Amino acid sequence: MILASIVRVRPTALFLSGMCLLVASFFVYTAAQSEGSDGCPCIDPWEGMPNECRMATSGKCFPPDFGAGKCAAWDCEPSTNKFCSRQWCYVDPDNCHYTHSRSIHFADENHLLHYSYGTCGYVAFSIDDDPDWLNEELGRRLDGKPMRIAFPGDVKPYLVTVPTGCVGPNCTKTGAYADFLREILDSANVARTYVEVSNASKAAFPLSSFSACVHEVSIGGADMCIGNFWTTPARLEMTPFTTIIHADTFRLVTFFRQAEKNVWQHIETPYKVFSGALWAAICAMMIVTGFALWFVEKGDKKSSSGEPSLEETTGLWNSMYLAFFGVASGGPAHEPSTPAAKIINLGYAFFILLVISAYTANLASILVSSSLSFEVRSMEDAISGGGQVCVLEPTQSTMVTLFPELKLGRTVPLESFEDVFEALMVGNCSTAVTTEDALDFGKRKAVQDESVDEHERRRSRSLLAVAGKSGASSGGGV
């Protein structure tokens, strides 16, 4: 998770509702951005001037309304499709709190213009072109002004809104990251103000308040966004992040069921504890020990208890029997009388201890694992099974990159971990990708929440992580 600095499918009815919402969001977004943002409106620098070619400093002629009054891809070159993906407009630098820069086309004393991609909801600058640009931009924008800080949604214990349910910039943010930031800014005497993520950024990323917050920084609506962010490739294209604070372990989660076994499978279970080679080695050790004890004791007429010795009563075959019986009963069965036989018997007793301990531990593990049945044990199984995989929206592109077979509508992007678990419980997906911490939290919540019915509570107990991978970077802010 990371601090980004400037410097978790429903039937047809819900699908149609979602389409309507998407279309509505698009028009709201377009309308809101047509004349720029409230904090940085588009201006018409040509107002009152003749309706004629706008001669640039370089001598190039631009249309009469070039960059004026609304957001558009004013310098789009259709033949090469260059500069056609982002919109901008001219702005008043003294009335703009979004990222803006001095025009390279009109930079003389008569036409000293400034333009902004940020006010139109687009990334203001390519980070790859100039790594130092963001630092310079932050310093310029903070000249005598407070740092504008935004927050994504709550993630306990990293970010918590107080009081619960409060909405707006006047709410208090607590938690590990918020408190950490407060201490840093206080120590540096940095003035700050808290701002809301704009509707434009929310419309651009409706399923992730974290991606929306990153977008807000990239367009200049906030100077910093604080939270436990995952540094996905899509977010890194918008803004840089701080160094990694910790890494999340992601798990492939599915349901298990009690396996059905026949009589023969029950009978063979105790013998599957050790491999065939290990069973052979144990038998060989028992034979060698039985022979060794018989050999060193065969000349002695009495055992240590006064009973007849091995040679006098039974001989070699009885010594072998006692060696095997010792392992089966959990302790040596011989009663040696000679010093050499006692040393051998002591070593054999330790060998029996190791065998019994390993057998008990492995048998318990086998009894548990063999009682569980999984249809999915890896992502490859999930893909070949044909089911849907629930993921958080920010991780969808990464999952598709790692597993290209998921491209054909196989992933269900959701807004939160709660949505992921709900979709998994109701059967909208057969597997889900979530963090280890979220899995533990979801199971505890289902068990403890009195509003959860018994059926769902039992299903939550049958959730199990069948595969995992560590390495999702997490830090603290943008």
C-alpha positions as CSV (number, residue, x, y, z in Angstrom):
1,M,0.0,0.0,0.0
2,I,1.4,3.4,-0.7
3,L,1.2,7.1,-0.1
4,A,0.8,8.7,-3.4
5,S,2.6,12.0,-3.5
6,I,2.7,14.6,-6.2
7,V,5.9,14.9,-5.3
8,R,-14.3,-5.2,-4.6
9,V,-23.0,-9.1,-11.8
10,R,-26.1,-9.4,-11.4
11,P,-29.0,-10.6,-13.6
12,T,-30.2,-8.6,-16.7
13,A,-32.1,-6.0,-14.7
14,L,-29.0,-5.0,-12.7
15,F,-26.9,-5.1,-15.8
16,L,-29.2,-2.6,-17.6
17,S,-29.2,-0.4,-14.5
18,G,-25.4,-0.5,-14.5
19,M,-25.4,0.6,-18.1
20,C,-27.8,3.4,-17.4
21,L,-25.6,4.6,-14.5
22,L,-22.5,4.4,-16.7
23,V,-24.1,6.4,-19.5
24,A,-25.4,8.9,-16.9
25,S,-22.0,9.2,-15.3
26,F,-20.4,9.8,-18.7
27,F,-22.8,12.7,-19.5
28,V,-22.3,14.2,-16.0
29,Y,-18.6,13.9,-16.4
30,T,-18.6,15.5,-19.9
31,A,-20.9,18.3,-18.8
32,A,-18.9,19.1,-15.7
33,Q,-15.7,19.3,-17.7
34,S,-16.9,21.2,-20.8
35,E,-16.0,24.6,-19.3
36,G,-13.4,23.4,-16.8
37,S,-13.6,22.9,-13.1
38,D,-14.9,25.4,-10.6
39,G,-11.5,26.0,-9.1
40,C,-10.0,26.6,-12.6
41,P,-12.6,27.7,-15.2
42,C,-11.7,27.9,-18.9
43,I,-11.3,31.4,-20.3
44,D,-11.6,33.1,-23.7
45,P,-8.3,34.9,-24.2
46,W,-9.5,36.1,-27.6
47,E,-12.6,37.9,-26.4
48,G,-13.0,41.3,-28.1
49,M,-10.4,40.4,-30.7
50,P,-11.1,40.0,-34.5
51,N,-12.3,36.6,-35.6
52,E,-9.2,35.7,-37.5
53,C,-6.2,33.4,-37.4
54,R,-4.3,33.3,-34.1
55,M,-0.7,33.7,-35.0
56,A,1.6,31.8,-32.6
57,T,5.1,32.9,-31.6
58,S,6.5,30.3,-34.0
59,G,4.5,31.8,-36.9
60,K,2.0,29.0,-37.0
61,C,-1.7,29.9,-37.6
62,F,-4.3,28.5,-35.2
63,P,-8.2,28.7,-35.5
64,P,-9.9,31.8,-34.0
65,D,-11.3,29.9,-31.1
66,F,-8.2,28.0,-30.3
67,G,-8.2,26.9,-26.6
68,A,-11.0,29.2,-25.7
69,G,-13.9,28.8,-23.3
70,K,-14.2,25.0,-23.2
71,C,-12.3,21.7,-22.9
72,A,-11.3,20.1,-26.2
73,A,-8.4,18.4,-27.9
74,W,-7.4,21.7,-29.5
75,D,-4.1,20.7,-30.9
76,C,-5.2,17.2,-32.2
77,E,-3.5,16.1,-35.3
78,P,-6.0,13.6,-37.0
79,S,-3.4,12.3,-39.5
80,T,-1.1,11.0,-36.8
81,N,-3.7,10.9,-33.9
82,K,-1.2,12.9,-31.9
83,F,-2.5,15.0,-29.0
84,C,-6.0,13.7,-29.6
85,S,-6.6,11.7,-26.4
86,R,-6.5,14.6,-23.8
87,Q,-8.5,17.8,-23.6
88,W,-7.4,21.2,-22.3
89,C,-8.3,24.9,-22.4
90,Y,-6.7,28.2,-21.6
91,V,-7.0,29.4,-17.9
92,D,-6.3,32.4,-15.7
93,P,-3.2,31.4,-13.7
94,D,-4.4,33.7,-10.9
95,N,-7.7,31.9,-10.7
96,C,-6.6,28.3,-11.2
97,H,-5.8,25.8,-8.4
98,Y,-5.2,22.9,-10.9
99,T,-2.1,22.0,-12.7
100,H,-1.4,24.5,-15.5
101,S,1.6,25.6,-17.5
102,R,2.7,28.5,-19.7
103,S,1.8,28.2,-23.4
104,I,4.6,27.4,-25.8
105,H,2.6,28.8,-28.7
106,F,1.7,32.1,-27.2
107,A,4.5,33.2,-25.0
108,D,5.3,36.7,-26.1
109,E,4.5,39.8,-24.2
110,N,1.2,40.3,-26.0
111,H,-0.1,36.8,-25.6
112,L,1.2,35.4,-22.3
113,L,-1.2,32.5,-22.0
114,H,-1.5,29.5,-19.6
115,Y,-3.3,26.2,-20.3
116,S,-4.5,23.3,-18.1
117,Y,-5.2,19.7,-18.8
118,G,-6.1,19.1,-15.1
119,T,-9.2,21.4,-15.1
120,C,-10.6,19.2,-18.0
121,G,-10.0,16.0,-16.0
122,Y,-6.9,14.8,-17.8
123,V,-3.4,13.9,-16.7
124,A,-1.5,17.1,-16.9
125,F,1.9,15.9,-17.8
126,S,3.8,12.7,-18.8
127,I,6.0,11.8,-15.8
128,D,8.3,9.8,-18.1
129,D,9.2,13.0,-20.1
130,D,10.4,15.0,-17.2
131,P,11.0,13.4,-13.8
132,D,11.7,16.8,-12.1
133,W,8.5,18.4,-13.3
134,L,6.3,17.3,-10.5
135,N,8.7,18.6,-7.8
136,E,8.8,22.0,-9.6
137,E,5.0,22.0,-10.0
138,L,4.4,21.3,-6.3
139,G,6.8,24.0,-5.2
140,R,5.1,26.5,-7.6
141,R,1.6,25.6,-6.5
142,L,2.4,25.7,-2.8
143,D,4.0,29.1,-3.0
144,G,2.1,30.8,-0.2
145,K,-0.8,28.4,-0.4
146,P,-1.8,25.5,1.8
147,M,-1.2,21.9,0.7
148,R,-4.4,20.3,-0.5
149,I,-4.9,16.8,0.9
150,A,-7.5,14.3,-0.2
151,F,-8.3,10.8,1.2
152,P,-9.8,7.7,-0.4
153,G,-12.3,5.4,1.5
154,D,-11.7,4.1,5.0
155,V,-9.5,1.0,5.5
156,K,-9.1,0.1,9.2
157,P,-6.8,0.6,10.9
158,Y,-4.9,2.7,8.3
159,L,-7.7,5.3,7.6
160,V,-10.8,5.9,9.8
161,T,-13.3,8.7,9.5
162,V,-14.6,10.2,12.7
163,P,-17.4,10.3,13.5
164,T,-18.6,7.2,11.7
165,G,-20.6,8.0,8.6
166,C,-19.4,11.5,8.3
167,V,-19.1,12.8,4.7
168,G,-17.1,15.8,3.5
169,P,-13.8,17.6,4.0
170,N,-14.7,18.7,7.5
171,C,-14.7,15.1,8.9
172,T,-11.7,14.1,11.0
173,K,-9.4,11.4,9.6
174,T,-7.6,9.2,12.0
175,G,-5.6,5.9,11.7
176,A,-2.0,5.0,11.1
177,Y,-1.4,6.9,7.9
178,A,-3.4,10.0,8.8
179,D,-1.6,10.4,12.1
180,F,1.7,9.7,10.4
181,L,1.1,12.4,7.8
182,R,-0.1,14.9,10.5
183,E,3.1,14.5,12.5
184,I,5.3,15.0,9.4
185,L,3.4,18.2,8.2
186,D,3.4,19.6,11.7
187,S,7.1,19.1,12.1
188,A,7.7,20.9,8.8
189,N,5.2,23.7,9.6
190,V,3.4,23.0,6.3
191,A,0.0,24.7,6.1
192,R,-2.7,22.3,4.7
193,T,-6.3,22.0,3.9
194,Y,-8.5,19.0,3.2
195,V,-10.4,18.6,0.0
196,E,-12.9,16.2,-1.5
197,V,-12.1,14.0,-4.5
198,S,-13.9,15.7,-7.4
199,N,-16.9,14.2,-9.3
200,A,-14.7,14.0,-12.4
201,S,-12.2,11.6,-10.7
202,K,-15.1,9.7,-9.2
203,A,-16.7,9.3,-12.6
204,A,-13.4,8.2,-14.1
205,F,-12.9,5.5,-11.5
206,P,-16.4,4.7,-10.1
207,L,-15.4,1.3,-8.5
208,S,-12.3,2.5,-6.7
209,S,-12.0,5.5,-4.3
210,F,-8.3,4.8,-4.3
211,S,-7.8,5.1,-8.0
212,A,-10.1,8.2,-8.0
213,C,-7.9,9.8,-5.4
214,V,-4.8,9.1,-7.4
215,H,-6.5,10.6,-10.5
216,E,-7.3,13.7,-8.4
217,V,-3.6,14.2,-7.8
218,S,-2.7,13.7,-11.4
219,I,-5.2,16.4,-12.6
220,G,-4.1,18.8,-10.0
221,G,-7.2,18.8,-7.8
222,A,-5.2,17.8,-4.8
223,D,-1.5,18.0,-4.0
224,M,-1.4,14.7,-2.0
225,C,-3.7,11.8,-1.4
226,I,-3.1,9.7,1.8
227,G,-4.0,6.0,2.0
228,N,-2.8,2.4,1.8
229,F,-2.5,2.3,-2.0
230,W,-1.4,-0.6,-4.2
231,T,1.0,0.6,-6.8
232,T,-0.7,-0.9,-9.9
233,P,0.7,-0.1,-13.4
234,A,-2.4,2.1,-14.2
235,R,-1.8,4.2,-11.1
236,L,1.9,4.6,-11.7
237,E,1.1,6.1,-15.1
238,M,-0.8,8.9,-13.3
239,T,1.5,9.8,-10.5
240,P,4.5,8.6,-8.5
241,F,4.3,7.0,-5.1
242,T,6.3,7.0,-1.9
243,T,8.5,4.1,-1.1
244,I,6.9,0.8,-0.1
245,I,5.9,0.5,3.6
246,H,4.7,-3.2,3.5
247,A,3.5,-5.8,1.0
248,D,0.2,-7.7,1.0
249,T,-0.1,-11.4,0.5
250,F,-2.8,-12.2,-2.0
251,R,-4.8,-15.4,-1.8
252,L,-6.9,-17.4,-4.2
253,V,-10.0,-18.2,-2.2
254,T,-12.6,-20.9,-2.8
255,F,-15.0,-23.2,-1.0
256,F,-14.1,-26.7,0.3
257,R,-16.4,-29.6,1.1
258,Q,-16.1,-32.8,3.1
259,A,-14.6,-35.5,0.9
260,E,-16.4,-38.8,0.5
261,K,-14.2,-41.9,1.0
262,N,-14.9,-45.6,0.6
263,V,-13.9,-48.4,3.0
264,W,-10.7,-49.1,1.3
265,Q,-9.6,-45.4,1.4
266,H,-10.2,-45.4,5.1
267,I,-8.1,-48.6,5.6
268,E,-5.2,-47.3,3.6
269,T,-5.0,-43.9,5.2
270,P,-2.7,-44.9,8.1
271,Y,-0.2,-46.4,5.7
272,K,0.0,-43.3,3.5
273,V,1.7,-41.4,6.3
274,F,5.2,-42.4,5.1
275,S,6.4,-43.1,1.6
276,G,7.2,-46.7,0.5
277,A,10.9,-46.0,0.6
278,L,10.6,-44.6,4.2
279,W,8.6,-47.6,5.3
280,A,11.3,-49.9,3.9
281,A,14.0,-47.9,5.7
282,I,12.2,-48.2,9.0
283,C,11.8,-52.0,8.5
284,A,15.5,-52.3,7.7
285,M,16.4,-50.5,10.9
286,M,14.2,-52.9,12.9
287,I,15.9,-55.9,11.3
288,V,19.4,-54.5,11.9
289,T,18.6,-53.7,15.5
290,G,17.0,-57.1,16.1
291,F,20.1,-58.8,14.7
292,A,22.6,-56.6,16.6
293,L,20.9,-57.2,19.9
294,W,20.8,-61.0,19.3
295,F,24.4,-61.0,18.3
296,V,25.8,-59.2,21.3
297,E,23.6,-61.1,23.8
298,K,23.8,-64.6,22.4
299,G,26.7,-65.6,24.7
300,D,24.9,-64.4,27.9
301,K,22.8,-66.9,29.8
302,K,20.7,-64.3,31.8
303,S,19.0,-61.0,30.9
304,S,19.2,-57.9,33.1
305,S,16.0,-59.1,34.9
306,G,17.3,-62.5,35.7
307,E,15.2,-64.2,32.9
308,P,16.8,-66.5,30.3
309,S,18.7,-64.6,27.6
310,L,17.8,-64.3,23.9
311,E,20.2,-67.1,22.9
312,E,18.9,-69.4,25.6
313,T,15.2,-69.0,24.9
314,T,14.4,-67.8,21.5
315,G,17.3,-66.9,19.4
316,L,17.4,-64.7,16.4
317,W,13.8,-64.9,15.3
318,N,12.5,-63.8,18.7
319,S,14.9,-60.8,18.7
320,M,13.4,-59.8,15.4
321,Y,9.9,-60.0,16.8
322,L,10.8,-57.9,19.8
323,A,12.4,-55.3,17.5
324,F,9.2,-55.0,15.4
325,F,7.0,-55.1,18.5
326,G,9.0,-52.2,20.0
327,V,8.1,-49.8,17.2
328,A,4.4,-51.0,17.2
329,S,4.1,-50.6,20.9
330,G,6.0,-47.3,21.2
331,G,9.1,-48.5,23.2
332,P,11.9,-51.1,23.2
333,A,10.8,-54.6,24.1
334,H,14.2,-56.1,24.6
335,E,15.8,-56.5,28.1
336,P,19.5,-56.5,27.4
337,S,22.1,-57.4,30.0
338,T,25.4,-56.6,28.3
339,P,26.8,-53.0,28.1
340,A,26.9,-53.1,24.3
341,A,23.3,-54.3,24.1
342,K,22.2,-51.6,26.4
343,I,23.8,-48.9,24.3
344,I,22.1,-50.3,21.2
345,N,18.8,-50.5,23.0
346,L,19.1,-46.8,24.1
347,G,19.7,-45.7,20.5
348,Y,16.8,-47.8,19.3
349,A,14.5,-46.2,21.9
350,F,15.4,-42.7,20.5
351,F,14.8,-44.0,16.9
352,I,11.3,-45.3,18.0
353,L,10.6,-41.8,19.6
354,L,11.3,-40.1,16.3
355,V,9.3,-42.5,14.2
356,I,6.2,-42.3,16.5
357,S,6.4,-38.4,16.6
358,A,6.7,-38.1,12.9
359,Y,3.9,-40.7,12.3
360,T,1.5,-38.9,14.7
361,A,2.1,-35.5,13.2
362,N,1.8,-36.7,9.5
363,L,-1.3,-38.8,10.3
364,A,-3.1,-35.8,11.8
365,S,-2.3,-33.7,8.7
366,I,-3.4,-36.4,6.3
367,L,-6.6,-37.0,8.1
368,V,-7.5,-33.3,7.9
369,S,-6.4,-32.7,4.3
370,S,-7.9,-35.9,3.0
371,S,-11.2,-34.9,4.5
372,L,-11.4,-31.7,2.4
373,S,-12.2,-31.7,-1.3
374,F,-11.3,-28.9,-3.7
375,E,-12.3,-28.3,-7.2
376,V,-9.8,-25.4,-7.5
377,R,-6.3,-25.6,-6.1
378,S,-4.6,-23.0,-8.3
379,M,-5.4,-20.1,-10.6
380,E,-4.9,-22.5,-13.5
381,D,-7.6,-24.7,-12.1
382,A,-9.9,-21.7,-11.7
383,I,-9.3,-20.8,-15.4
384,S,-9.8,-24.3,-16.7
385,G,-12.9,-24.7,-14.6
386,G,-14.6,-21.9,-16.5
387,G,-16.0,-20.0,-13.5
388,Q,-15.8,-16.3,-12.8
389,V,-13.0,-14.8,-10.6
390,C,-14.0,-11.9,-8.3
391,V,-11.3,-9.3,-8.0
392,L,-10.9,-5.8,-6.8
393,E,-11.2,-3.3,-9.6
394,P,-7.7,-1.9,-9.2
395,T,-6.1,-5.4,-9.5
396,Q,-8.1,-6.4,-12.6
397,S,-5.6,-5.2,-15.2
398,T,-2.7,-6.9,-13.3
399,M,-4.6,-10.2,-13.1
400,V,-5.3,-10.1,-16.8
401,T,-1.6,-9.4,-17.5
402,L,-0.5,-12.3,-15.3
403,F,-3.2,-14.7,-16.7
404,P,-4.2,-13.7,-20.2
405,E,-6.9,-16.3,-20.3
406,L,-9.0,-14.1,-18.0
407,K,-9.5,-11.5,-20.7
408,L,-12.7,-13.0,-22.0
409,G,-15.0,-11.6,-19.3
410,R,-13.8,-14.0,-16.7
411,T,-13.1,-11.5,-14.0
412,V,-15.8,-9.7,-11.9
413,P,-14.3,-6.3,-10.8
414,L,-15.7,-5.1,-7.5
415,E,-15.3,-2.0,-5.3
416,S,-14.5,-3.5,-1.9
417,F,-13.5,-6.7,-0.2
418,E,-17.0,-6.8,1.4
419,D,-18.4,-6.9,-2.2
420,V,-15.9,-9.7,-3.1
421,F,-17.0,-11.9,-0.2
422,E,-20.7,-11.2,-0.9
423,A,-20.3,-12.1,-4.6
424,L,-18.5,-15.3,-3.6
425,M,-21.1,-16.2,-1.0
426,V,-24.1,-15.8,-3.3
427,G,-22.4,-17.6,-6.2
428,N,-21.6,-14.8,-8.6
429,C,-18.1,-16.2,-8.8
430,S,-16.5,-19.5,-8.0
431,T,-13.2,-18.1,-6.7
432,A,-11.9,-14.8,-5.5
433,V,-8.5,-13.1,-5.2
434,T,-8.2,-11.2,-1.9
435,T,-5.5,-10.4,0.7
436,E,-4.8,-12.7,3.6
437,D,-5.8,-10.0,6.1
438,A,-9.1,-9.4,4.3
439,L,-9.9,-13.1,4.2
440,D,-9.4,-13.5,8.0
441,F,-11.4,-10.3,8.7
442,G,-14.3,-11.5,6.4
443,K,-14.5,-14.9,8.1
444,R,-14.4,-13.4,11.6
445,K,-17.1,-10.8,10.7
446,A,-19.4,-13.5,9.3
447,V,-19.0,-15.6,12.5
448,Q,-19.5,-12.7,14.9
449,D,-22.2,-10.7,13.0
450,E,-25.6,-11.5,14.5
451,S,-27.3,-10.3,11.3
452,V,-25.7,-13.1,9.3
453,D,-27.9,-16.2,9.1
454,E,-26.6,-19.6,10.0
455,H,-26.3,-20.9,6.4
456,E,-24.1,-18.0,5.4
457,R,-22.1,-18.4,8.6
458,R,-21.4,-22.1,7.8
459,R,-20.4,-21.2,4.2
460,S,-18.0,-18.6,5.5
461,R,-16.3,-21.2,7.6
462,S,-15.8,-23.3,4.4
463,L,-13.8,-20.5,2.7
464,L,-10.2,-21.5,2.4
465,A,-7.2,-20.0,0.7
466,V,-5.8,-22.6,-1.7
467,A,-2.9,-20.6,-3.2
468,G,-1.1,-17.4,-2.5
469,K,1.5,-15.0,-3.6
470,S,3.3,-12.2,-1.7
471,G,4.5,-9.0,-3.2
472,A,1.7,-6.5,-3.7
473,S,3.4,-3.3,-2.7
474,S,1.8,-1.1,-0.2
475,G,2.8,2.1,1.2
476,G,1.3,5.3,2.2
477,G,0.4,8.2,-0.2
478,V,0.4,9.9,-3.5
